[in-house]
Amino acid sequence: MEGTRARTVLVTGVGGGGRTTVAAATALAAARSGRRTLLLSAEDPALLGALFGTDGPIGADGAEAPREVAPGLLLSRVDSGADFRARAVALQERARSALDLLGAEPLDDDELAEPPGAEAFAMLRALRAAHGPDAYGPDAHGPVAEAPAGEGPYDLVVADMPPVGRTVRTLALPEHTRRWLRRLLPPERQAARALRPVLAQLAGVPMPARSLYEAAERLDRELAAVQAVVESPGTTVRLVLEPGPAAVRALRAARAGLALHGLALDAVVANRLLPTASPDPWLAGLASRQQGALKELLGDCPAGSAAVCELPHLGREPQGPADLGELAERIPPPGPTSGAPSDPVSGAAPSGDRAAGPWTVEDRLADEGVLLWRLPLPGAVRETLSLVRRGDEVVVTTGPFRRVLPLPAALRRCSVAGARLADGELTVRFEPEPGSWPARD
């Protein structure tokens, strides 16, 4: 798909809300609309096999090659264990000379057990590989790493993500890690690399700094490529909830966390809705409480923001193409990539919840002597929101989510004079520091 970028939908939600089923139904709906679609999932092979009615589990042997499960729909199971072992063995091979020098014995493949967090890296790599090596060029965040042969091209990539809290942290990982790399190994310190061969000859041993910086550069390029996918205007999030009080609270926290990281919420899926006309009083009571929570969900997603899709409870766990097809008929396939201008902070285009407006600086110096920085944070609440200035950066925290934002150039010569949260928008007031701004007539 040279010259184009595939649409990406990241499906997440509250644990146990039916994320995998909705991700599969979303992918099937897209495939039926004529788009070549790839579904990425790290879910249990037996569950995936049951959903698509295949002979036996899908991806139980750790194979990553996409498998066609419906016309136009390919499924690739992300095996984080196999991914970690393959990369750990490759790392040992690259470091073999150093290990030999230390007298260390490399670990065999069957000795390696994946550490916590390996799932996040495996899914991010799978997302990047699904877009092929040419979908994102150097204009995004620098050179990109080559994707595995045989991947893509696809019109749509649907990713079955973990619960929403872990998903937001996973998607923020490339940006956070690149920031840590810049702090620990500043690029400006690499200017002295030309002297290292001379120093190595004088010392008689290899200089470790060179390999360290080269490894950091490789990691930064890989992270940049993943970050380009996450921040693409064509990447949106679909949130799956089973209506109830906990789901309403989760939606509000999730919207704030997603908006903080510049991620667009394109739809909220109210899953497993019970019939409202049941003669059974117990079932009718449950359905009534669901409808009350659904009304709150609809109120939290006003017109112009994320759409709300309602899916019925089938009376059983969805299994096979018939059940999946019934749900797919009720799920709107993702729309085309937004052509809106990109967000100046995250680089992502406003769509879904980002439609509240870009993160802008409003000049009120003439009337009030301040500059206003507006940050849309739908769902944020005052009690869990904090703002801390650190040099030319601001640390914003909403609930369990945190992001370090670089200040726009105009605000770096200002001091924070206050902040206000109203109508889903955080407005930060900045006053110019004395002597740093030219006097106005």
C-alpha positions as CSV (number, residue, x, y, z in Angstrom):
1,M,0.0,0.0,0.0
2,E,2.7,2.4,-1.0
3,G,2.0,6.1,-0.4
4,T,-1.0,5.4,1.9
5,R,-1.4,4.7,5.5
6,A,-3.7,2.0,6.8
7,R,-6.5,2.9,9.2
8,T,-5.9,1.5,12.7
9,V,-8.6,0.8,15.3
10,L,-7.4,-0.1,18.8
11,V,-10.2,-2.0,20.7
12,T,-10.0,-1.8,24.5
13,G,-12.3,-1.5,27.5
14,V,-13.0,-2.7,31.0
15,G,-11.8,-6.2,31.8
16,G,-14.4,-8.8,31.0
17,G,-16.4,-6.5,28.9
18,G,-16.0,-8.5,25.7
19,R,-13.1,-6.7,24.0
20,T,-11.9,-9.6,21.9
21,T,-15.4,-10.4,20.6
22,V,-16.0,-6.7,19.7
23,A,-12.5,-6.5,18.0
24,A,-13.3,-9.6,16.0
25,A,-16.8,-8.3,15.0
26,T,-15.3,-4.9,14.1
27,A,-12.7,-6.5,11.8
28,L,-15.4,-8.8,10.3
29,A,-17.7,-5.8,9.6
30,A,-14.8,-4.0,7.9
31,A,-13.9,-7.0,5.8
32,R,-17.5,-7.4,4.7
33,S,-17.5,-3.7,3.6
34,G,-14.7,-4.6,1.1
35,R,-11.6,-3.6,3.0
36,R,-8.6,-5.9,3.4
37,T,-8.4,-6.2,7.2
38,L,-5.9,-7.6,9.7
39,L,-6.9,-8.5,13.2
40,L,-4.1,-8.6,15.8
41,S,-4.9,-10.4,19.1
42,A,-2.9,-11.9,22.0
43,E,-6.0,-13.7,23.3
44,D,-6.1,-17.4,24.1
45,P,-5.8,-19.6,20.9
46,A,-8.8,-21.7,21.9
47,L,-11.0,-18.6,22.3
48,L,-10.0,-17.2,18.9
49,G,-10.6,-20.6,17.3
50,A,-14.1,-20.8,18.8
51,L,-14.9,-17.2,17.7
52,F,-14.1,-17.9,14.1
53,G,-15.2,-21.5,14.0
54,T,-11.8,-22.9,12.9
55,D,-10.5,-26.4,13.2
56,G,-8.5,-26.2,16.4
57,P,-6.9,-23.2,18.2
58,I,-5.4,-20.3,16.3
59,G,-1.8,-19.6,16.8
60,A,-1.3,-22.2,19.5
61,D,2.2,-23.0,18.1
62,G,3.3,-19.4,18.4
63,A,3.2,-18.9,14.6
64,E,2.8,-15.2,13.7
65,A,1.9,-15.6,10.0
66,P,-1.6,-14.0,9.3
67,R,-4.3,-16.6,8.7
68,E,-7.4,-15.9,6.7
69,V,-10.4,-16.6,8.8
70,A,-13.1,-15.0,6.6
71,P,-13.1,-13.4,3.1
72,G,-10.8,-10.4,3.3
73,L,-10.1,-10.9,7.0
74,L,-6.7,-12.2,8.2
75,L,-5.9,-13.0,11.9
76,S,-2.5,-12.8,13.4
77,R,-2.0,-14.0,17.0
78,V,0.6,-12.0,18.9
79,D,2.7,-14.4,21.0
80,S,4.6,-12.3,23.5
81,G,6.6,-15.3,24.8
82,A,7.9,-16.2,21.4
83,D,8.6,-12.6,20.5
84,F,10.6,-12.1,23.7
85,R,12.6,-15.3,23.2
86,A,13.5,-14.5,19.6
87,R,14.7,-11.0,20.5
88,A,16.6,-12.1,23.5
89,V,18.5,-14.7,21.5
90,A,19.2,-12.1,18.8
91,L,20.5,-9.7,21.4
92,Q,22.9,-12.4,22.8
93,E,24.2,-13.0,19.3
94,R,25.0,-9.3,18.9
95,A,26.7,-9.2,22.2
96,R,28.5,-12.5,21.8
97,S,32.0,-10.9,21.8
98,A,31.3,-9.1,25.0
99,L,29.9,-12.2,26.6
100,D,32.9,-14.2,25.6
101,L,35.2,-11.6,27.1
102,L,33.4,-11.9,30.4
103,G,33.3,-15.7,30.2
104,A,29.5,-15.7,30.3
105,E,27.5,-18.6,28.9
106,P,24.5,-17.5,26.7
107,L,21.1,-18.7,27.7
108,D,19.3,-21.2,25.4
109,D,15.9,-20.4,23.9
110,D,14.1,-22.8,26.3
111,E,15.6,-21.2,29.3
112,L,14.1,-17.8,28.6
113,A,10.8,-16.8,30.3
114,E,9.1,-13.6,29.3
115,P,9.2,-10.8,31.9
116,P,6.2,-8.7,32.9
117,G,5.6,-6.1,30.3
118,A,6.7,-8.2,27.3
119,E,3.1,-8.2,26.1
120,A,3.1,-4.4,25.5
121,F,6.3,-4.5,23.5
122,A,5.1,-7.5,21.4
123,M,1.8,-5.8,20.5
124,L,3.5,-2.5,19.6
125,R,6.0,-4.3,17.3
126,A,3.1,-6.2,15.7
127,L,1.2,-2.9,15.1
128,R,4.3,-1.4,13.5
129,A,5.0,-4.4,11.3
130,A,1.3,-4.6,10.1
131,H,1.7,-1.2,8.4
132,G,4.7,-2.3,6.3
133,P,8.0,-0.6,5.9
134,D,6.8,2.2,3.6
135,A,3.6,3.4,5.3
136,Y,5.4,5.9,7.5
137,G,8.3,7.8,6.2
138,P,11.1,9.9,7.7
139,D,8.7,12.9,8.0
140,A,6.9,11.2,10.9
141,H,9.6,10.7,13.5
142,G,12.8,9.8,11.7
143,P,13.9,6.7,9.8
144,V,11.8,3.6,10.2
145,A,12.8,0.0,10.8
146,E,12.1,-2.6,8.2
147,A,8.9,-4.7,8.8
148,P,9.0,-8.5,8.4
149,A,8.6,-9.7,4.9
150,G,5.1,-10.8,3.9
151,E,3.2,-8.4,6.2
152,G,0.5,-6.2,4.7
153,P,-0.7,-4.3,2.8
154,Y,-4.0,-3.8,4.6
155,D,-6.7,-1.2,4.4
156,L,-7.5,-1.6,8.1
157,V,-5.7,-3.0,11.2
158,V,-7.8,-3.9,14.2
159,A,-5.9,-4.5,17.4
160,D,-7.4,-6.4,20.3
161,M,-5.7,-4.5,23.2
162,P,-5.6,-5.2,27.0
163,P,-7.8,-3.4,29.5
164,V,-8.0,0.4,29.0
165,G,-5.5,1.4,31.8
166,R,-2.8,-0.9,30.4
167,T,-3.7,0.1,26.8
168,V,-3.1,3.9,27.5
169,R,0.2,3.1,29.2
170,T,1.2,0.8,26.4
171,L,0.5,3.4,23.7
172,A,2.3,6.1,25.7
173,L,5.4,3.8,26.1
174,P,7.2,4.9,22.9
175,E,7.0,8.6,23.7
176,H,8.0,8.0,27.4
177,T,10.9,5.8,26.5
178,R,12.3,8.1,23.8
179,R,12.1,11.0,26.4
180,W,14.1,8.8,28.9
181,L,16.7,8.0,26.2
182,R,17.1,11.7,25.4
183,R,17.7,12.5,29.1
184,L,20.1,9.6,29.8
185,L,22.0,9.8,26.4
186,P,21.5,13.3,25.1
187,P,22.1,13.5,21.3
188,E,24.4,16.4,21.6
189,R,26.9,14.3,23.6
190,Q,27.3,12.0,20.6
191,A,29.3,14.7,18.8
192,A,32.5,13.3,20.3
193,R,32.0,9.9,18.7
194,A,34.7,10.7,16.2
195,L,37.3,10.7,19.0
196,R,36.3,7.3,20.4
197,P,38.4,5.2,17.9
198,V,41.5,7.2,18.9
199,L,40.7,6.7,22.5
200,A,40.1,3.0,22.0
201,Q,43.6,2.6,20.3
202,L,45.3,4.5,23.2
203,A,43.5,2.4,25.8
204,G,43.9,-0.9,23.9
205,V,40.3,-2.0,24.5
206,P,37.0,-1.3,22.8
207,M,35.2,1.8,24.1
208,P,31.7,0.8,25.4
209,A,30.2,4.2,24.8
210,R,30.1,3.7,21.0
211,S,28.1,0.5,21.2
212,L,25.9,2.1,23.8
213,Y,25.0,5.1,21.7
214,E,24.6,2.9,18.6
215,A,22.1,0.7,20.5
216,A,20.3,3.8,21.8
217,E,20.0,5.1,18.2
218,R,18.6,1.8,17.0
219,L,16.1,1.7,19.8
220,D,15.1,5.3,19.2
221,R,14.4,4.6,15.5
222,E,12.3,1.6,16.4
223,L,10.3,3.6,19.0
224,A,9.9,6.5,16.6
225,A,8.3,4.1,14.0
226,V,5.9,2.8,16.5
227,Q,5.1,6.2,17.8
228,A,4.3,7.3,14.2
229,V,1.7,4.6,14.1
230,V,0.1,5.4,17.4
231,E,0.0,9.2,16.7
232,S,-1.2,8.8,13.1
233,P,-4.4,10.6,12.2
234,G,-5.7,7.2,11.0
235,T,-5.4,5.6,14.5
236,T,-8.5,5.7,16.8
237,V,-9.6,3.8,19.9
238,R,-12.8,1.9,20.4
239,L,-13.9,1.4,24.0
240,V,-16.0,-1.7,25.0
241,L,-18.1,-1.5,28.2
242,E,-20.9,-3.6,29.7
243,P,-23.3,-0.8,31.0
244,G,-23.2,-0.4,34.8
245,P,-21.9,2.1,37.5
246,A,-18.4,0.8,37.1
247,A,-18.5,1.2,33.4
248,V,-19.6,4.9,33.6
249,R,-16.7,5.7,35.9
250,A,-14.3,3.7,33.7
251,L,-15.5,5.7,30.6
252,R,-14.8,9.0,32.2
253,A,-11.3,8.0,33.4
254,A,-10.5,6.4,30.0
255,R,-11.7,9.5,28.0
256,A,-9.4,11.7,30.1
257,G,-6.4,9.4,29.8
258,L,-6.9,9.0,26.0
259,A,-7.3,12.7,25.5
260,L,-4.2,13.5,27.6
261,H,-2.1,11.3,25.2
262,G,-3.8,12.7,22.1
263,L,-5.6,9.5,21.2
264,A,-9.0,9.8,19.5
265,L,-12.0,7.8,20.8
266,D,-14.1,7.0,17.8
267,A,-16.8,4.8,19.4
268,V,-18.1,3.5,22.7
269,V,-19.6,0.0,22.4
270,A,-22.2,-0.8,25.0
271,N,-22.0,-4.6,25.0
272,R,-24.3,-7.4,26.3
273,L,-27.4,-5.3,26.6
274,L,-30.3,-7.4,28.1
275,P,-33.8,-7.3,26.6
276,T,-36.0,-4.6,28.2
277,A,-39.4,-6.4,27.7
278,S,-38.7,-9.5,29.8
279,P,-41.6,-10.8,31.9
280,D,-39.1,-12.1,34.5
281,P,-38.9,-9.4,37.2
282,W,-35.3,-10.3,38.1
283,L,-34.1,-10.0,34.5
284,A,-36.2,-6.9,34.0
285,G,-34.5,-5.3,37.0
286,L,-31.1,-6.0,35.6
287,A,-32.1,-4.6,32.2
288,S,-33.5,-1.4,33.9
289,R,-30.2,-0.8,35.7
290,Q,-28.4,-1.4,32.4
291,Q,-30.6,1.2,30.7
292,G,-29.9,3.7,33.4
293,A,-26.2,3.3,33.0
294,L,-26.5,3.4,29.2
295,K,-28.3,6.8,29.6
296,E,-25.3,8.1,31.6
297,L,-23.0,6.7,28.9
298,L,-24.9,8.6,26.3
299,G,-24.8,11.7,28.4
300,D,-21.0,11.4,28.7
301,C,-20.7,11.2,24.9
302,P,-22.5,14.3,23.5
303,A,-23.2,14.8,19.9
304,G,-20.1,15.4,17.9
305,S,-17.9,13.2,20.1
306,A,-17.6,9.4,20.1
307,A,-20.5,7.5,18.8
308,V,-22.3,4.9,21.0
309,C,-23.0,1.5,19.5
310,E,-25.4,-0.9,21.3
311,L,-24.9,-4.7,21.1
312,P,-27.4,-7.2,22.5
313,H,-26.6,-10.0,24.8
314,L,-26.9,-13.2,22.7
315,G,-27.9,-15.3,25.7
316,R,-24.6,-17.2,25.3
317,E,-20.9,-16.7,24.7
318,P,-20.5,-15.8,21.0
319,Q,-19.1,-18.8,19.1
320,G,-18.7,-19.4,15.4
321,P,-19.2,-17.3,12.3
322,A,-23.0,-17.0,12.8
323,D,-22.8,-15.3,16.2
324,L,-19.9,-13.1,15.2
325,G,-21.7,-12.2,12.0
326,E,-24.8,-11.1,13.9
327,L,-22.7,-8.7,16.0
328,A,-20.8,-7.5,13.0
329,E,-24.0,-6.4,11.4
330,R,-24.7,-4.0,14.3
331,I,-21.2,-2.5,14.5
332,P,-20.4,0.4,12.1
333,P,-17.1,-0.2,10.3
334,P,-14.5,2.5,11.0
335,G,-14.8,5.5,8.8
336,P,-12.0,6.9,6.5
337,T,-8.9,8.5,7.9
338,S,-9.5,12.0,9.1
339,G,-7.9,14.8,7.1
340,A,-8.0,17.3,9.9
341,P,-4.8,19.2,10.8
342,S,-2.5,17.6,13.3
343,D,-2.4,18.4,17.0
344,P,0.6,20.6,17.7
345,V,1.5,18.6,20.9
346,S,0.9,15.0,20.0
347,G,1.1,15.3,16.2
348,A,-2.3,13.5,15.9
349,A,-5.3,14.9,14.0
350,P,-8.4,15.9,15.9
351,S,-11.2,13.3,15.5
352,G,-13.6,11.7,17.9
353,D,-13.0,13.1,21.4
354,R,-10.1,15.2,19.9
355,A,-12.8,17.2,18.1
356,A,-13.0,19.4,21.1
357,G,-10.2,21.4,19.5
358,P,-6.5,21.4,19.2
359,W,-4.3,22.3,22.1
360,T,-3.9,26.0,21.4
361,V,-2.4,29.1,22.9
362,E,-4.8,32.1,23.1
363,D,-3.3,35.5,23.3
364,R,-5.0,37.8,25.8
365,L,-2.0,39.9,26.6
366,A,-3.6,43.1,25.4
367,D,-6.8,42.8,27.5
368,E,-5.8,40.6,30.5
369,G,-2.0,40.4,30.4
370,V,-2.1,36.6,30.1
371,L,-1.7,33.8,27.6
372,L,-4.1,30.8,27.8
373,W,-3.1,27.3,27.0
374,R,-6.2,25.2,26.3
375,L,-6.0,21.4,26.8
376,P,-9.2,19.4,26.1
377,L,-9.6,16.7,28.8
378,P,-13.1,15.3,28.5
379,G,-14.0,13.1,31.5
380,A,-11.3,14.7,33.8
381,V,-12.3,15.6,37.4
382,R,-10.8,18.2,39.5
383,E,-10.0,15.8,42.4
384,T,-7.7,13.7,40.4
385,L,-6.1,16.4,38.2
386,S,-2.7,17.9,38.9
387,L,-0.4,20.3,37.0
388,V,3.3,20.8,37.7
389,R,5.7,23.0,35.9
390,R,9.3,21.6,35.4
391,G,11.4,24.0,33.4
392,D,10.2,24.0,29.8
393,E,7.8,21.1,30.4
394,V,4.5,20.6,32.3
395,V,3.6,17.4,34.0
396,V,-0.2,16.8,33.7
397,T,-1.8,14.0,35.7
398,T,-5.4,12.9,35.5
399,G,-6.4,9.9,37.6
400,P,-3.8,7.1,36.9
401,F,-2.5,8.7,33.7
402,R,0.4,11.1,33.4
403,R,2.1,12.9,30.6
404,V,5.1,15.2,30.3
405,L,4.2,17.9,27.8
406,P,6.8,20.3,26.2
407,L,5.6,23.9,26.6
408,P,4.9,25.8,23.3
409,A,7.8,28.3,22.6
410,A,5.6,31.3,23.5
411,L,5.0,30.0,27.0
412,R,8.5,29.2,28.0
413,R,9.2,32.8,28.9
414,C,6.1,32.8,31.1
415,S,5.1,31.7,34.6
416,V,2.0,29.7,35.5
417,A,-0.6,32.0,37.0
418,G,-3.4,29.5,37.5
419,A,-5.5,26.8,36.0
420,R,-9.2,26.0,35.6
421,L,-11.1,22.9,34.6
422,A,-14.5,23.5,33.1
423,D,-16.6,21.7,30.5
424,G,-14.0,19.0,29.8
425,E,-11.2,21.5,29.1
426,L,-8.2,22.5,31.2
427,T,-7.2,26.1,30.7
428,V,-3.8,27.1,32.1
429,R,-3.0,30.8,32.5
430,F,0.5,32.1,31.9
431,E,1.9,35.5,32.7
432,P,5.0,36.8,30.9
433,E,8.1,37.0,33.1
434,P,9.3,40.6,33.6
435,G,11.9,41.7,31.0
436,S,11.4,38.6,28.8
437,W,8.7,40.1,26.5
438,P,9.0,43.4,24.5
439,A,6.9,46.2,25.8
440,R,3.6,46.9,23.9
441,D,2.5,50.4,23.1
